[in-house]
Amino acid sequence: MVASGKKRRLTIIECGCDINMMVDLAKAADLVLVLIDASFGFEMETSEFLNICQVHGFPKIMGVLTHLDSSKHNKKRKKTKKRLKHRFWTEVYPGTKLFYLSGMVHGEYQNQEMHNLGRFITVMKFRPLTWQTSHPYILADRMRWGPPMSWSRVSSPPSPPLMPR
């Protein structure tokens, strides 16, 4: 949980490659950050998740392009950025925001780039999605069930009361 203002909290959930998890998060998300590895390009799971998001109300989507430092030549890097930006725009919609993270220094992304990304997310306005408001849904991290504490471990649970006829 991250505080992004006095009255606003953000919960960040990482989505795996499991189709069930993708559906659950597409139903509950207000904002989706799609991380795209520039050295590899679009993976099949990325396209699947974007299609699932379209079906479930299409939350606000932002792309984050990583591993741009894998290409050493500036011309090749610019070509890769342009190619992936246009591919992202065809997958989502033209004009979708795409952030570029140039690379890692000592195992961490550069502070200024992360600050810019965080600031953009903080000031972003979310519109209520009609699909989400008309289809109630809950996303649970975990659920535990156990007998109430009043039941002793020795005795069996109480039987339900008899219904009068």
DSSP file (Angstrom, degrees, kcal/mol; ACC not computed):
  #  RESIDUE AA STRUCTURE BP1 BP2  ACC     N-H-->O    O-->H-N    N-H-->O    O-->H-N    TCO  KAPPA ALPHA  PHI   PSI    X-CA   Y-CA   Z-CA
    1    1 A M              0   0    0      0, 0.0     2,-0.4     0, 0.0    10,-0.2   0.000 360.0 360.0 360.0 130.4    0.0    0.0    0.0
    2    2 A V  E     -A   10   0A   0      8,-3.3     8,-3.6     0, 0.0     2,-0.5  -0.978 360.0-134.4-123.8 132.0    1.4    3.4   -1.0
    3    3 A A  E     +A    9   0A   0     -2,-0.4     6,-0.2     6,-0.2     3,-0.1  -0.749  26.2 171.4 -84.9 126.7    0.1    6.7    0.0
    4    4 A S        -     0   0    0      4,-2.1     2,-0.3    -2,-0.5     5,-0.2   0.308  66.3 -13.9-116.7   7.2   -0.2    9.1   -2.9
    5    5 A G  S    S-     0   0    0      3,-1.0     3,-0.4     1,-0.1    -1,-0.2  -0.964  84.0 -75.5 176.7-178.9   -2.1   11.9   -1.2
    6    6 A K  S    S+     0   0    0     -2,-0.3    -1,-0.1     1,-0.2     3,-0.0   0.867 130.5  21.3 -66.3 -35.7   -4.1   12.7    2.0
    7    7 A K  S    S+     0   0    0     -3,-0.1     2,-0.4     1,-0.0    -1,-0.2   0.129 112.3  82.7-119.0  19.8   -7.2   10.9    0.8
    8    8 A R        +     0   0    0     -3,-0.4    -4,-2.1     2,-0.0    -3,-1.0  -0.985  46.8 180.0-135.0 129.2   -5.7    8.5   -1.8
    9    9 A R  E     -A    3   0A   0     -2,-0.4     2,-0.4    -6,-0.2    -6,-0.2  -0.965  12.7-152.7-125.1 142.6   -4.0    5.1   -1.4
   10   10 A L  E     -A    2   0A   0     -8,-3.6    -8,-3.3    -2,-0.4     2,-0.5  -0.949   0.8-158.3-116.0 134.8   -2.6    2.9   -4.1
   11   11 A T        -     0   0    0     -2,-0.4     2,-0.6   -10,-0.2    -2,-0.0  -0.961  10.3-154.6-110.7 125.0   -2.2   -0.8   -3.9
   12   12 A I        -     0   0    0     -2,-0.5     2,-0.4     2,-0.0    -2,-0.0  -0.884  14.0-179.3-104.8 122.6    0.3   -2.3   -6.2
   13   13 A I        -     0   0    0     -2,-0.6     2,-0.4    12,-0.0    -2,-0.0  -0.983  20.8-137.7-123.9 127.9   -0.2   -5.9   -7.2
   14   14 A E        -     0   0    0     -2,-0.4     2,-0.5     1,-0.0    -2,-0.0  -0.687  17.3-142.9 -85.2 135.1    2.1   -7.8   -9.5
   15   15 A C        -     0   0    0     -2,-0.4     7,-0.0     1,-0.0    -1,-0.0  -0.857  12.0-155.2-102.5 127.0    0.4  -10.0  -12.1
   16   16 A G        -     0   0    0     -2,-0.5    -1,-0.0     2,-0.1     6,-0.0  -0.059  38.1 -90.8 -82.6-168.4    1.9  -13.3  -13.0
   17   17 A C  S    S+     0   0    0      4,-0.1     2,-0.4     5,-0.0    -1,-0.1   0.265  86.7 119.2 -90.5  11.3    1.5  -15.2  -16.3
   18   18 A D     >  -     0   0    0      1,-0.1     4,-2.0     2,-0.0     5,-0.1  -0.661  61.4-143.9 -81.5 128.9   -1.5  -17.1  -14.9
   19   19 A I  H  > S+     0   0    0     -2,-0.4     4,-2.1     1,-0.2     5,-0.2   0.845  99.4  54.3 -63.1 -35.9   -4.7  -16.4  -17.0
   20   20 A N  H  > S+     0   0    0      1,-0.2     4,-2.2     2,-0.2    -1,-0.2   0.900 108.7  48.5 -65.7 -40.1   -6.9  -16.5  -13.8
   21   21 A M  H  > S+     0   0    0      2,-0.2     4,-2.5     1,-0.2     5,-0.2   0.880 109.1  53.8 -66.6 -37.7   -4.8  -13.9  -12.1
   22   22 A M  H  X S+     0   0    0     -4,-2.0     4,-2.2     2,-0.2    -2,-0.2   0.920 109.7  47.1 -62.3 -43.4   -4.9  -11.7  -15.2
   23   23 A V  H  X S+     0   0    0     -4,-2.1     4,-1.7     2,-0.2    -2,-0.2   0.921 111.9  50.9 -64.8 -44.1   -8.7  -11.9  -15.3
   24   24 A D  H  X S+     0   0    0     -4,-2.2     4,-1.2     1,-0.2    -2,-0.2   0.925 114.0  43.4 -60.1 -45.6   -9.0  -11.1  -11.6
   25   25 A L  H  X S+     0   0    0     -4,-2.5     4,-1.9     1,-0.2    -1,-0.2   0.850 109.4  56.4 -72.8 -33.0   -6.7   -8.1  -11.8
   26   26 A A  H  < S+     0   0    0     -4,-2.2    -1,-0.2    -5,-0.2    -2,-0.2   0.847 108.2  49.8 -65.1 -32.0   -8.3   -6.8  -15.0
   27   27 A K  H  < S+     0   0    0     -4,-1.7    -1,-0.2     1,-0.2    -2,-0.2   0.822 120.5  33.6 -73.8 -30.6  -11.7   -6.7  -13.2
   28   28 A A  H  < S+     0   0    0     -4,-1.2    -2,-0.2    -5,-0.1    -1,-0.2   0.593  93.2 105.9-103.0 -12.8  -10.4   -4.8  -10.2
   29   29 A A     <  -     0   0    0     -4,-1.9     3,-0.1     1,-0.1    31,-0.0  -0.425  36.2-179.8 -80.2 142.7   -7.7   -2.5  -11.6
   30   30 A D  S    S+     0   0    0      1,-0.4    30,-1.6    -2,-0.1     2,-0.4   0.666  83.0  23.5 -99.7 -30.9   -8.1    1.3  -12.1
   31   31 A L  E     -b   60   0B   0     28,-0.2     2,-0.5    95,-0.1    -1,-0.4  -1.000  68.0-161.5-137.2 136.6   -4.6    1.7  -13.5
   32   32 A V  E     -b   61   0B   0     28,-2.6    30,-2.9    -2,-0.4     2,-0.7  -0.980   3.9-159.5-120.8 124.8   -2.4   -0.9  -15.3
   33   33 A L  E     -b   62   0B   0     -2,-0.5     2,-0.7    28,-0.2    30,-0.2  -0.919  11.6-159.6 -99.8 115.5    1.3   -0.5  -15.7
   34   34 A V  E     -b   63   0B   0     28,-3.1    30,-3.0    -2,-0.7     2,-0.5  -0.861   4.5-152.7 -99.6 114.2    2.5   -2.7  -18.5
   35   35 A L  E     -b   64   0B   0     -2,-0.7     2,-0.5    28,-0.2    30,-0.2  -0.764  12.4-169.6 -88.9 126.4    6.3   -3.4  -18.3
   36   36 A I  E     -b   65   0B   0     28,-2.8    30,-2.9    -2,-0.5     2,-0.7  -0.972  19.1-137.2-121.3 124.1    7.8   -4.1  -21.7
   37   37 A D  E >>  -bC  66  41B   0      4,-0.5     4,-3.6    -2,-0.5     3,-1.0  -0.702  10.9-157.8 -79.3 114.3   11.3   -5.4  -22.0
   38   38 A A  T 34 S+     0   0    0     28,-2.8    -1,-0.2    -2,-0.7    29,-0.2   0.772  90.5  58.4 -67.6 -25.7   12.9   -3.4  -24.9
   39   39 A S  T 34 S+     0   0    0     27,-0.2    -1,-0.3     1,-0.1    28,-0.1   0.734 121.9  24.8 -75.5 -19.9   15.5   -6.1  -25.5
   40   40 A F  T <4 S-     0   0    0     -3,-1.0     2,-0.2     1,-0.2    -2,-0.2   0.761  95.7-150.4-110.8 -39.4   12.8   -8.7  -26.1
   41   41 A G  B  <  -C   37   0B   0     -4,-3.6    -4,-0.5     2,-0.0     2,-0.3  -0.638  52.6  -5.5  97.8-159.7    9.7   -6.7  -27.2
   42   42 A F        -     0   0    0     -2,-0.2     2,-0.2    -6,-0.1    -6,-0.1  -0.533  65.6-150.0 -75.1 131.5    6.0   -7.7  -26.7
   43   43 A E     >  -     0   0    0     -2,-0.3     4,-1.5     1,-0.1     3,-0.3  -0.616  25.6-113.0 -94.6 161.9    5.5  -11.1  -25.1
   44   44 A M  H  > S+     0   0    0      1,-0.2     4,-2.2    -2,-0.2     5,-0.2   0.880 116.5  56.5 -61.2 -39.2    2.4  -13.2  -25.8
   45   45 A E  H  > S+     0   0    0      1,-0.2     4,-2.6     2,-0.2    -1,-0.2   0.838 102.3  56.4 -64.0 -33.0    1.2  -12.7  -22.2
   46   46 A T  H  > S+     0   0    0     -3,-0.3     4,-2.2     2,-0.2    -1,-0.2   0.937 109.2  44.9 -64.0 -46.5    1.3   -8.9  -22.6
   47   47 A S  H  X S+     0   0    0     -4,-1.5     4,-2.0     1,-0.2    -2,-0.2   0.892 112.8  52.0 -65.0 -38.9   -1.1   -9.0  -25.6
   48   48 A E  H  X S+     0   0    0     -4,-2.2     4,-2.3     1,-0.2    -2,-0.2   0.928 109.9  48.7 -61.6 -44.8   -3.3  -11.5  -23.8
   49   49 A F  H  X S+     0   0    0     -4,-2.6     4,-2.4     1,-0.2    -2,-0.2   0.896 109.7  51.5 -64.9 -39.8   -3.6   -9.3  -20.7
   50   50 A L  H  X S+     0   0    0     -4,-2.2     4,-1.8     1,-0.2    -1,-0.2   0.885 110.3  49.6 -64.9 -37.1   -4.4   -6.2  -22.8
   51   51 A N  H  X S+     0   0    0     -4,-2.0     4,-1.6     2,-0.2    -2,-0.2   0.891 110.1  50.6 -66.6 -39.3   -7.2   -8.2  -24.6
   52   52 A I  H  X S+     0   0    0     -4,-2.3     4,-1.7     1,-0.2    -2,-0.2   0.896 108.5  52.9 -63.8 -40.0   -8.5   -9.3  -21.2
   53   53 A C  H  <>S+     0   0    0     -4,-2.4     5,-3.0     1,-0.2    -1,-0.2   0.882 105.5  54.5 -63.1 -37.9   -8.5   -5.6  -20.0
   54   54 A Q  H ><5S+     0   0    0     -4,-1.8     3,-0.8     1,-0.2    -1,-0.2   0.889 109.5  47.2 -62.3 -38.9  -10.5   -4.6  -23.1
   55   55 A V  H 3<5S+     0   0    0     -4,-1.6    -1,-0.2     1,-0.2    -2,-0.2   0.829 110.4  53.3 -71.5 -32.1  -13.2   -7.1  -22.3
   56   56 A H  T 3<5S-     0   0    0     -4,-1.7    -1,-0.2    -5,-0.1    -2,-0.1  -0.171 133.6 -72.1-103.4  39.9  -13.4   -6.1  -18.6
   57   57 A G  T < 5 -     0   0    0     -3,-0.8    74,-0.2     1,-0.1    -3,-0.2   0.337  63.6-106.3  97.5  -7.9  -13.9   -2.4  -18.9
   58   58 A F      < -     0   0    0     -5,-3.0    -1,-0.1    -6,-0.2    -4,-0.1   0.961  38.5-150.7  51.8  78.6  -10.5   -1.2  -20.1
   59   59 A P        -     0   0    0      0, 0.0   -28,-0.2     0, 0.0     2,-0.2  -0.152  39.7 -69.7 -66.2 171.2   -8.9    0.5  -17.1
   60   60 A K  E     -b   31   0B   0    -30,-1.6   -28,-2.6    67,-0.1     2,-0.4  -0.456  58.9-158.0 -64.3 132.7   -6.3    3.3  -17.7
   61   61 A I  E     -b   32   0B   0    -30,-0.2    36,-0.4    -2,-0.2     2,-0.4  -0.951  15.7-179.0-123.5 134.5   -3.2    1.8  -19.1
   62   62 A M  E     -b   33   0B   0    -30,-2.9   -28,-3.1    -2,-0.4     2,-0.4  -0.983  17.5-140.9-127.6 142.1    0.4    3.1  -19.1
   63   63 A G  E     -bd  34  98B   0     34,-2.5    36,-3.3    -2,-0.4     2,-0.5  -0.805   7.8-163.2-102.3 145.2    3.4    1.4  -20.6
   64   64 A V  E     -bd  35  99B   0    -30,-3.0   -28,-2.8    -2,-0.4     2,-0.6  -0.969   9.7-154.5-127.7 114.2    6.9    1.4  -19.1
   65   65 A L  E     -bd  36 100B   0     34,-3.5    36,-3.2    -2,-0.5     3,-0.2  -0.795  20.9-178.5 -93.6 118.9    9.7    0.5  -21.5
   66   66 A T  E     +b   37   0B   0    -30,-2.9   -28,-2.8    -2,-0.6   -27,-0.2  -0.592  49.7  39.9-113.6 173.1   12.7   -1.1  -19.7
   67   67 A H    >   +     0   0    0     -2,-0.2     3,-1.1   -30,-0.2     4,-0.2   0.833  58.4 146.5  58.1  39.8   16.1   -2.4  -20.6
   68   68 A L  G >   +     0   0    0     33,-1.1     3,-0.8     1,-0.2    35,-0.2   0.663  62.4  70.7 -75.0 -14.8   16.8    0.4  -23.1
   69   69 A D  G 3  S+     0   0    0     33,-0.4    -1,-0.2     1,-0.2    34,-0.1   0.538  75.3  83.4 -78.3  -4.7   20.5    0.2  -22.1
   70   70 A S  G <  S+     0   0    0     -3,-1.1     2,-0.6     1,-0.1    -1,-0.2   0.804  83.8  63.6 -70.1 -27.2   20.8   -3.2  -23.8
   71   71 A S    <   -     0   0    0     -3,-0.8    -1,-0.1    -4,-0.2     6,-0.1  -0.880  68.0-168.3 -98.6 122.4   21.4   -1.5  -27.2
   72   72 A K        +     0   0    0     -2,-0.6     2,-0.4     4,-0.0    -1,-0.1   0.759  63.0  83.5 -80.7 -25.6   24.6    0.6  -27.1
   73   73 A H  S  > S-     0   0    0      1,-0.1     4,-2.0     2,-0.0     5,-0.1  -0.663  70.1-145.8 -87.7 133.0   24.0    2.5  -30.3
   74   74 A N  H  > S+     0   0    0     -2,-0.4     4,-2.3     1,-0.2     5,-0.2   0.860  98.3  53.7 -64.3 -37.9   21.8    5.6  -30.0
   75   75 A K  H  > S+     0   0    0      1,-0.2     4,-2.0     2,-0.2    -1,-0.2   0.905 110.1  46.8 -65.5 -41.8   20.3    5.1  -33.5
   76   76 A K  H  > S+     0   0    0      2,-0.2     4,-2.3     1,-0.2    -1,-0.2   0.880 110.8  53.2 -67.1 -37.8   19.2    1.6  -32.7
   77   77 A R  H  X S+     0   0    0     -4,-2.0     4,-2.5     2,-0.2    -2,-0.2   0.910 109.1  48.5 -63.6 -43.1   17.8    2.7  -29.4
   78   78 A K  H  X S+     0   0    0     -4,-2.3     4,-2.4     2,-0.2    -1,-0.2   0.900 111.4  50.1 -63.9 -40.8   15.6    5.4  -31.0
   79   79 A K  H  X S+     0   0    0     -4,-2.0     4,-2.6     2,-0.2    -2,-0.2   0.904 111.0  49.2 -63.4 -41.4   14.4    2.9  -33.6
   80   80 A T  H  X S+     0   0    0     -4,-2.3     4,-2.6     2,-0.2     5,-0.3   0.916 111.0  50.0 -64.2 -44.3   13.5    0.4  -30.9
   81   81 A K  H  X S+     0   0    0     -4,-2.5     4,-2.2     1,-0.2    -2,-0.2   0.935 113.5  45.6 -58.5 -47.3   11.6    3.1  -28.9
   82   82 A K  H  X S+     0   0    0     -4,-2.4     4,-2.2     2,-0.2     5,-0.2   0.912 113.6  48.7 -65.2 -43.3    9.7    4.2  -32.0
   83   83 A R  H  X S+     0   0    0     -4,-2.6     4,-1.9     1,-0.2    -1,-0.2   0.926 115.2  43.5 -63.8 -45.6    8.8    0.6  -33.0
   84   84 A L  H  X S+     0   0    0     -4,-2.6     4,-2.4     2,-0.2    -1,-0.2   0.830 111.4  55.3 -71.3 -31.6    7.6   -0.4  -29.5
   85   85 A K  H  X S+     0   0    0     -4,-2.2     4,-2.4    -5,-0.3    -2,-0.2   0.937 110.6  44.5 -65.2 -45.9    5.7    2.8  -29.1
   86   86 A H  H  X S+     0   0    0     -4,-2.2     4,-1.8     2,-0.2    -2,-0.2   0.872 113.4  50.7 -67.8 -35.8    3.7    2.3  -32.3
   87   87 A R  H  X S+     0   0    0     -4,-1.9     4,-1.9     2,-0.2    -1,-0.2   0.911 111.2  48.8 -65.5 -41.5    3.1   -1.3  -31.4
   88   88 A F  H  X S+     0   0    0     -4,-2.4     4,-2.5     1,-0.2     5,-0.3   0.898 109.6  52.5 -64.1 -40.4    1.9   -0.3  -27.9
   89   89 A W  H  < S+     0   0    0     -4,-2.4    -1,-0.2     1,-0.2    -2,-0.2   0.852 109.7  48.3 -66.2 -34.0   -0.4    2.3  -29.5
   90   90 A T  H  < S+     0   0    0     -4,-1.8    -1,-0.2     1,-0.2    -2,-0.2   0.847 113.4  48.1 -73.9 -31.9   -1.9   -0.3  -31.8
   91   91 A E  H  < S+     0   0    0     -4,-1.9    -2,-0.2    -5,-0.1    -1,-0.2   0.886 132.5  11.8 -73.0 -39.0   -2.5   -2.7  -28.9
   92   92 A V  S  < S-     0   0    0     -4,-2.5    -3,-0.2     1,-0.2    -2,-0.1   0.769 118.4 -63.2-102.8 -90.5   -4.1   -0.2  -26.6
   93   93 A Y    >   -     0   0    0     -5,-0.3     3,-1.6     0, 0.0    -1,-0.2  -0.949  56.6 -82.0-161.1 152.0   -5.0    3.1  -28.3
   94   94 A P  T 3  S+     0   0    0      0, 0.0    -8,-0.1     0, 0.0    -4,-0.0  -0.307 113.6  26.9 -60.8 135.6   -3.1    5.9  -30.0
   95   95 A G  T 3  S+     0   0    0      1,-0.3     3,-0.1     3,-0.0     2,-0.1   0.462  78.4 156.8  93.1   3.0   -1.6    8.4  -27.5
   96   96 A T    <   -     0   0    0     -3,-1.6    -1,-0.3   -11,-0.1     2,-0.2  -0.381  52.0-103.3 -61.6 137.9   -1.3    6.0  -24.6
   97   97 A K        -     0   0    0    -36,-0.4   -34,-2.5    -2,-0.1     2,-0.4  -0.437  40.5-173.5 -68.5 131.9    1.4    7.2  -22.2
   98   98 A L  E     -d   63   0B   0    -36,-0.2     2,-0.3    -2,-0.2   -34,-0.2  -0.984   7.1-157.3-130.7 119.4    4.7    5.3  -22.5
   99   99 A F  E     -d   64   0B   0    -36,-3.3   -34,-3.5    -2,-0.4     2,-0.5  -0.700   7.7-144.4 -94.9 148.1    7.5    5.9  -20.1
  100  100 A Y  E     -d   65   0B   0     -2,-0.3     2,-0.7   -36,-0.2   -34,-0.2  -0.958   7.8-165.7-115.6 121.4   11.1    5.0  -20.9
  101  101 A L        -     0   0    0    -36,-3.2   -33,-1.1    -2,-0.5   -32,-0.2  -0.928  10.9-157.4-103.7 112.9   13.5    3.7  -18.2
  102  102 A S        -     0   0    0     -2,-0.7   -33,-0.4     1,-0.2     2,-0.3   0.820  51.3 -65.0 -66.9 -34.3   16.9    4.0  -19.7
  103  103 A G        -     0   0    0    -35,-0.2     7,-0.7   -36,-0.1     2,-0.4  -0.960  51.2 -73.1 166.2 177.8   18.7    1.4  -17.6
  104  104 A M  E     -E  109   0C   0     -2,-0.3     2,-0.5     5,-0.2     5,-0.2  -0.785  26.5-160.6-103.4 142.5   19.9    0.3  -14.2
  105  105 A V  E >  S-E  108   0C   0      3,-3.4     3,-1.1    -2,-0.4    -2,-0.0  -0.982  82.3 -14.5-121.2 117.5   22.8    1.7  -12.3
  106  106 A H  T 3  S-     0   0    0     -2,-0.5    -1,-0.1     1,-0.2     3,-0.1   0.867 131.4 -51.6  56.9  39.9   24.2   -0.6   -9.6
  107  107 A G  T 3  S+     0   0    0      1,-0.2     2,-0.3    -3,-0.0    -1,-0.2   0.547 122.3  92.8  80.3   7.7   21.1   -2.7   -9.8
  108  108 A E  E <  S-E  105   0C   0     -3,-1.1    -3,-3.4    -5,-0.0    -1,-0.2  -0.965  76.4-111.8-133.3 149.4   18.6    0.1   -9.4
  109  109 A Y  E     -E  104   0C   0     -2,-0.3    -5,-0.2    -5,-0.2     2,-0.1  -0.395  53.3 -83.1 -72.3 158.6   16.7    2.4  -11.8
  110  110 A Q     >  -     0   0    0     -7,-0.7     4,-2.0     1,-0.1     5,-0.2  -0.374  33.9-130.5 -68.2 139.7   17.7    6.0  -11.9
  111  111 A N  H  > S+     0   0    0      1,-0.2     4,-2.5     2,-0.2     5,-0.2   0.874 103.9  53.0 -59.3 -42.5   16.1    8.1   -9.2
  112  112 A Q  H  > S+     0   0    0      1,-0.2     4,-2.3     2,-0.2    -1,-0.2   0.890 109.4  48.8 -64.9 -39.2   14.9   10.9  -11.5
  113  113 A E  H  > S+     0   0    0      2,-0.2     4,-2.1     1,-0.2    -1,-0.2   0.911 113.6  46.2 -66.8 -41.6   13.1    8.5  -13.9
  114  114 A M  H  X S+     0   0    0     -4,-2.0     4,-2.7     2,-0.2    -2,-0.2   0.876 111.2  53.1 -68.2 -36.8   11.4    6.7  -11.0
  115  115 A H  H  X S+     0   0    0     -4,-2.5     4,-2.6    -5,-0.2    -2,-0.2   0.924 109.6  48.5 -62.2 -44.8   10.5   10.1   -9.5
  116  116 A N  H  X S+     0   0    0     -4,-2.3     4,-2.2     2,-0.2    -2,-0.2   0.906 112.7  47.8 -63.2 -41.7    8.9   11.2  -12.8
  117  117 A L  H  X S+     0   0    0     -4,-2.1     4,-2.0     2,-0.2    -2,-0.2   0.932 113.6  47.0 -64.4 -46.3    6.9    8.0  -13.1
  118  118 A G  H  X S+     0   0    0     -4,-2.7     4,-2.2     1,-0.2    -2,-0.2   0.891 111.9  50.6 -63.0 -40.1    5.7    8.2   -9.5
  119  119 A R  H  X S+     0   0    0     -4,-2.6     4,-2.0     2,-0.2    -1,-0.2   0.908 108.9  51.3 -65.1 -41.5    4.7   11.8   -9.9
  120  120 A F  H  X S+     0   0    0     -4,-2.2     4,-0.6     1,-0.2    -1,-0.2   0.907 112.3  46.2 -63.0 -41.0    2.8   11.1  -13.0
  121  121 A I  H >< S+     0   0    0     -4,-2.0     3,-0.6     1,-0.2    -1,-0.2   0.887 110.4  54.9 -67.0 -38.7    0.8    8.3  -11.3
  122  122 A T  H 3< S+     0   0    0     -4,-2.2    -2,-0.2     1,-0.2    -1,-0.2   0.884 112.4  40.0 -64.0 -41.0    0.2   10.5   -8.2
  123  123 A V  H 3< S+     0   0    0     -4,-2.0    -1,-0.2    -5,-0.1    -2,-0.2   0.487  89.8 117.9 -90.0  -1.9   -1.4   13.3  -10.2
  124  124 A M    <<  -     0   0    0     -4,-0.6     2,-0.5    -3,-0.6    -3,-0.0  -0.375  58.8-138.2 -67.9 140.7   -3.4   11.1  -12.5
  125  125 A K        -     0   0    0     -2,-0.1     2,-0.5     2,-0.0    -2,-0.1  -0.867  12.3-148.4-101.3 133.0   -7.2   11.3  -12.4
  126  126 A F        -     0   0    0     -2,-0.5   -95,-0.1   -95,-0.0   -96,-0.0  -0.854   5.3-148.8-102.6 133.0   -9.1    8.0  -12.5
  127  127 A R        -     0   0    0     -2,-0.5     2,-0.3   -97,-0.2   -67,-0.1  -0.765  29.6-104.5 -94.9 144.1  -12.5    7.9  -14.1
  128  128 A P        -     0   0    0      0, 0.0     2,-0.5     0, 0.0     3,-0.1  -0.523  35.0-131.4 -68.5 130.8  -15.1    5.5  -12.8
  129  129 A L     >  -     0   0    0     -2,-0.3     4,-2.2     1,-0.2     5,-0.2  -0.709   4.6-148.2 -86.0 128.0  -15.4    2.6  -15.2
  130  130 A T  H  > S+     0   0    0     -2,-0.5     4,-1.6     1,-0.2    -1,-0.2   0.853  98.4  55.2 -65.1 -33.4  -19.0    1.8  -16.0
  131  131 A W  H  > S+     0   0    0      1,-0.2     4,-1.0   -74,-0.2    -1,-0.2   0.933 109.7  45.9 -64.9 -43.3  -18.2   -1.9  -16.4
  132  132 A Q  H  4 S+     0   0    0      1,-0.2     3,-0.2     2,-0.2    -2,-0.2   0.872 112.2  50.3 -69.2 -36.5  -16.7   -2.1  -12.9
  133  133 A T  H  < S+     0   0    0     -4,-2.2    -1,-0.2     1,-0.2    -2,-0.2   0.806 114.3  44.3 -73.2 -26.4  -19.6   -0.2  -11.3
  134  134 A S  H  < S+     0   0    0     -4,-1.6    -1,-0.2     1,-0.2    -2,-0.2   0.587 114.4  51.2 -92.4  -9.7  -22.2   -2.5  -12.9
  135  135 A H  S  < S-     0   0    0     -4,-1.0    -1,-0.2    -3,-0.2    -4,-0.0  -0.802  82.5-150.1-125.8  88.7  -20.3   -5.7  -12.2
  136  136 A P        +     0   0    0      0, 0.0     2,-0.3     0, 0.0    -3,-0.1  -0.283  25.2 168.4 -61.3 143.4  -19.4   -5.9   -8.5
  137  137 A Y        -     0   0    0     -5,-0.1     2,-0.4  -110,-0.1    -2,-0.0  -0.991  22.5-154.6-155.5 147.0  -16.2   -7.8   -7.8
  138  138 A I        -     0   0    0     -2,-0.3     2,-0.6     2,-0.0  -110,-0.1  -0.986   5.7-153.8-128.6 141.1  -13.8   -8.3   -4.9
  139  139 A L        -     0   0    0     -2,-0.4     2,-0.5  -111,-0.1    -2,-0.0  -0.959  14.7-166.3-115.0 116.6  -10.2   -9.3   -5.0
  140  140 A A        -     0   0    0     -2,-0.6     3,-0.1     1,-0.2    -2,-0.0  -0.869  17.6-159.1-107.5 134.0   -8.9  -11.1   -1.9
  141  141 A D  S    S-     0   0    0     -2,-0.5     2,-0.3     1,-0.3    -1,-0.2   0.916  78.8 -16.5 -73.8 -45.2   -5.3  -11.6   -1.2
  142  142 A R        -     0   0    0      2,-0.0     2,-0.4     0, 0.0    -1,-0.3  -0.984  58.6-152.6-156.1 158.5   -5.9  -14.5    1.1
  143  143 A M        -     0   0    0     -2,-0.3     2,-0.4    -3,-0.1    -3,-0.0  -0.999   8.3-167.6-137.7 133.1   -8.8  -16.0    3.0
  144  144 A R        -     0   0    0     -2,-0.4     2,-0.4     2,-0.0    -2,-0.0  -0.951   3.1-173.8-120.1 141.2   -8.7  -18.1    6.2
  145  145 A W        +     0   0    0     -2,-0.4    -2,-0.0     2,-0.0     0, 0.0  -0.998  15.9 148.0-132.5 139.5  -11.5  -20.1    7.7
  146  146 A G        -     0   0    0     -2,-0.4     3,-0.1     0, 0.0    -2,-0.0  -0.971  52.0 -78.6-158.1 163.6  -11.5  -21.8   11.0
  147  147 A P        -     0   0    0      0, 0.0    -2,-0.0     0, 0.0     0, 0.0  -0.351  62.3 -89.5 -65.5 149.7  -14.0  -22.7   13.7
  148  148 A P    >   -     0   0    0      0, 0.0     3,-1.6     0, 0.0     0, 0.0  -0.204  35.4-113.8 -57.9 153.2  -14.9  -19.9   16.0
  149  149 A M  T 3  S+     0   0    0      1,-0.3     0, 0.0    -3,-0.1     0, 0.0   0.714 111.3  69.8 -64.0 -20.3  -12.7  -19.5   19.1
  150  150 A S  T 3  S+     0   0    0      2,-0.1     2,-0.3     0, 0.0    -1,-0.3   0.753  80.2  88.5 -72.3 -21.7  -15.6  -20.5   21.3
  151  151 A W  S <  S-     0   0    0     -3,-1.6     2,-0.2     2,-0.0     5,-0.0  -0.592  78.8-134.8 -74.6 132.6  -15.6  -24.1   20.1
  152  152 A S        -     0   0    0     -2,-0.3    -2,-0.1     4,-0.2    -1,-0.0  -0.556  11.7-125.3 -85.0 156.4  -13.2  -26.2   22.1
  153  153 A R  S    S+     0   0    0     -2,-0.2    -1,-0.1     1,-0.2    -2,-0.0   0.731 107.3  53.6 -71.8 -21.4  -10.8  -28.5   20.4
  154  154 A V  S    S+     0   0    0      2,-0.1    -1,-0.2     0, 0.0     2,-0.1   0.908 102.2  59.4 -81.9 -43.8  -12.1  -31.5   22.4
  155  155 A S  S    S-     0   0    0      1,-0.1     0, 0.0     3,-0.0     0, 0.0  -0.422  87.1-110.6 -87.0 161.9  -15.8  -31.2   21.7
  156  156 A S        -     0   0    0      1,-0.1    -4,-0.2    -2,-0.1    -1,-0.1  -0.461  48.4 -81.2 -83.1 161.7  -17.5  -31.4   18.3
  157  157 A P        -     0   0    0      0, 0.0    -1,-0.1     0, 0.0    -4,-0.0  -0.282  58.1 -92.2 -62.6 150.5  -19.1  -28.2   16.8
  158  158 A P        -     0   0    0      0, 0.0    -7,-0.0     0, 0.0    -3,-0.0  -0.305  40.7-116.9 -64.5 146.2  -22.6  -27.5   18.0
  159  159 A S        -     0   0    0      1,-0.1     3,-0.1    -3,-0.1    -3,-0.0  -0.527  36.3 -97.6 -80.4 151.1  -25.4  -28.9   16.0
  160  160 A P        -     0   0    0      0, 0.0    -1,-0.1     0, 0.0     3,-0.1  -0.355  47.2 -96.3 -68.0 150.3  -27.8  -26.5   14.4
  161  161 A P        -     0   0    0      0, 0.0     2,-0.2     0, 0.0     0, 0.0  -0.300  43.2-102.3 -65.5 151.3  -31.1  -25.8   16.3
  162  162 A L        -     0   0    0     -3,-0.1    -3,-0.0     1,-0.1     0, 0.0  -0.513  31.8-126.2 -74.8 139.3  -34.1  -27.7   15.2
  163  163 A M        -     0   0    0     -2,-0.2     2,-0.1    -3,-0.1    -1,-0.1  -0.739  23.5-122.8 -87.2 130.2  -36.6  -25.9   13.1
  164  164 A P              0   0    0      0, 0.0    -1,-0.0     0, 0.0     0, 0.0  -0.404 360.0 360.0 -69.9 149.8  -40.2  -25.9   14.5
  165  165 A R              0   0    0     -2,-0.1    -2,-0.0     0, 0.0     0, 0.0   0.460 360.0 360.0 -91.4 360.0  -42.8  -27.3   12.1
